[in-house]
């Protein structure tokens, strides 16, 4: 992971702590890594996640409960499908 920034690694590590079938907000990730003002940067780091599904960026949603973006194949629809599948 030498080609990734410490910020990206921190975001991805925090993302990995989200249990299957659960979600957390971009704001939650930002606060968890000690950078509460970096919500947009968290989204950007997740958008560059090359380790999905090991780093489950589909579990990160907006604070209002909407899915937010997803840069994986299938876009936001795929994100919603992955979450539904995990929830059973």
Residue frames relative to the residue before (quaternion, step in Angstrom):
aa qw qx qy qz dx dy dz
X 1.0000 0.0000 0.0000 0.0000 0.00 0.00 0.00
X 0.3039 0.7968 -0.4833 0.1981 3.56 1.15 0.42
X 0.6665 0.5138 -0.3090 0.4430 3.61 1.15 -0.47
X 0.6448 0.5018 -0.3167 0.4818 3.58 1.27 0.03
X 0.5338 -0.6503 0.4409 0.3127 3.55 -1.11 0.71
X 0.6276 -0.5197 0.4070 0.4129 3.58 -1.20 0.38
X 0.6148 0.5458 -0.3482 0.4504 3.60 1.06 -0.70
X 0.6581 0.5034 -0.3108 0.4657 3.59 0.86 -0.93
X 0.6599 0.5099 -0.3119 0.4552 3.57 0.89 -0.91
X 0.6453 0.5157 -0.3208 0.4633 3.60 1.00 -0.80
X 0.6386 0.5182 -0.3212 0.4695 3.60 1.00 -0.84
X 0.6903 0.4822 -0.2894 0.4552 3.59 0.81 -0.96
X 0.6312 0.5236 -0.3331 0.4652 3.58 1.04 -0.76
X 0.6495 0.5024 -0.3156 0.4756 3.61 0.93 -0.85
X 0.6270 0.5441 -0.3253 0.4528 3.57 1.00 -0.81
X 0.6537 0.5291 -0.3127 0.4415 3.57 0.99 -0.79
X 0.6300 0.5440 -0.3423 0.4358 3.62 1.19 -0.33
X 0.5330 0.6100 -0.4152 0.4140 3.61 1.26 -0.08
X 0.4040 -0.7383 0.4822 0.2434 3.61 -0.60 1.09
X 0.6097 -0.5476 0.4184 0.3916 3.61 -1.15 0.56
X 0.7973 0.2806 -0.2312 0.4819 3.55 -1.02 0.88
X 0.6801 0.4267 -0.2870 0.5225 3.57 1.28 -0.08
X 0.2246 -0.7582 0.5940 0.1480 3.55 -1.27 0.34
X 0.1094 -0.7357 0.6620 0.0924 3.50 -1.36 0.36
X 0.5020 -0.6647 0.4652 0.2996 3.56 -1.20 0.46
X 0.6455 -0.4777 0.4185 0.4243 3.52 -1.34 0.29
X 0.6217 0.5446 -0.3273 0.4580 3.58 1.06 -0.79
X 0.6281 0.5359 -0.3368 0.4526 3.60 0.97 -0.82
X 0.6404 0.5136 -0.3188 0.4739 3.58 0.95 -0.90
X 0.6610 0.5194 -0.3107 0.4437 3.59 0.84 -0.98
X 0.6768 0.4751 -0.2903 0.4816 3.58 0.95 -0.86
X 0.6352 0.5504 -0.3275 0.4316 3.60 0.97 -0.84
X 0.7384 0.3845 -0.2363 0.5011 3.60 0.99 -0.71
X 0.5651 -0.6470 0.3653 0.3587 3.58 1.27 0.22
X 0.6354 0.4822 -0.3313 0.5039 3.58 1.22 0.48
X 0.0641 -0.8734 0.4809 0.0419 3.61 0.67 1.10
X 0.6906 0.4717 -0.2922 0.4639 3.62 1.11 -0.40
X 0.6349 0.5830 -0.3053 0.4048 3.56 1.25 0.03
X 0.1503 0.8351 -0.5176 0.1102 3.58 1.07 0.68
X 0.6728 0.4890 -0.3035 0.4649 3.60 0.86 -0.89
X 0.6462 0.5149 -0.3148 0.4671 3.59 1.01 -0.80
X 0.5841 0.5540 -0.3640 0.4684 3.59 1.13 -0.63
X 0.6512 0.5161 -0.3070 0.4639 3.58 0.94 -0.90
X 0.6536 0.5097 -0.3100 0.4658 3.56 0.98 -0.83
X 0.6502 0.5094 -0.3180 0.4654 3.59 0.97 -0.85
X 0.6614 0.4937 -0.3096 0.4721 3.59 0.97 -0.81
X 0.6284 0.5474 -0.3244 0.4476 3.57 1.11 -0.67
X 0.7100 0.4067 -0.2445 0.5203 3.57 1.25 -0.40
X 0.3481 0.7683 -0.4700 0.2600 3.57 1.29 0.26
X 0.1465 -0.8150 0.5554 0.0763 3.61 -0.44 1.16
X 0.6588 0.5596 -0.2745 0.4212 3.58 1.31 -0.12
X 0.3521 0.7297 -0.5133 0.2829 3.60 1.18 0.32
X 0.6099 -0.1666 -0.7737 -0.0405 1.62 -2.01 1.45
X 0.3700 0.7253 -0.5032 0.2897 3.62 1.23 0.09
X 0.7095 0.2361 -0.1656 0.6430 3.56 1.09 -0.77
X 0.2114 -0.8586 0.4593 0.0845 3.58 -0.03 1.34
X 0.0738 -0.8451 0.5292 0.0191 3.56 0.48 1.20
X 0.5513 0.6123 -0.4032 0.3982 3.61 1.18 -0.33
X 0.6228 0.5527 -0.3387 0.4381 3.62 1.22 -0.28
X 0.6205 0.5235 -0.3444 0.4714 3.59 1.27 -0.03
X 0.0260 -0.8116 0.5806 -0.0601 3.53 -0.72 1.18
X 0.6384 -0.5066 0.4037 0.4157 3.56 -1.30 0.06
X 0.6447 -0.5441 0.3814 0.3779 3.56 -1.21 0.49
X 0.6715 0.4934 -0.3042 0.4616 3.59 1.12 -0.56
X 0.6037 -0.5964 0.3379 0.4071 3.59 1.29 0.09
X 0.5380 0.5995 -0.4198 0.4182 3.59 1.23 -0.11
X 0.6430 -0.6032 0.3162 0.3505 3.58 -1.09 0.64
X 0.3301 -0.7179 0.5510 0.2685 3.60 0.95 -0.64
X 0.6946 -0.4813 0.3333 0.4180 3.55 -1.22 -0.25
X 0.0756 -0.7598 0.6423 0.0665 3.51 -1.37 0.18
X 0.2205 -0.8190 0.5187 0.1076 3.56 -0.53 1.15
X 0.4698 0.6711 -0.4471 0.3593 3.59 1.26 0.06
X 0.7033 -0.4344 0.3307 0.4553 3.56 -1.28 0.14
X 0.7873 0.2997 -0.2353 0.4848 3.57 -0.87 0.94
X 0.3709 -0.7777 0.4510 0.2329 3.56 1.28 -0.07
X 0.8379 -0.2015 0.1541 0.4832 3.54 -1.23 -0.59
X 0.6002 0.5616 -0.3684 0.4343 3.61 1.03 -0.65
X 0.6535 0.5032 -0.3090 0.4735 3.56 1.00 -0.81
X 0.6046 0.5547 -0.3470 0.4542 3.58 1.06 -0.74
X 0.6700 0.4918 -0.2907 0.4740 3.57 0.88 -0.94
X 0.6441 0.5194 -0.3208 0.4610 3.61 0.98 -0.82
X 0.6453 0.5208 -0.3220 0.4569 3.59 0.95 -0.85
X 0.6615 0.5006 -0.3089 0.4652 3.59 0.95 -0.87
X 0.6464 0.5110 -0.3219 0.4663 3.61 0.95 -0.84
X 0.6459 0.5254 -0.3208 0.4515 3.58 0.96 -0.84
X 0.6679 0.5035 -0.2978 0.4602 3.59 0.97 -0.87
X 0.6907 0.4869 -0.2772 0.4573 3.55 1.03 -0.75
X 0.4708 -0.6944 0.4199 0.3463 3.56 1.30 -0.23
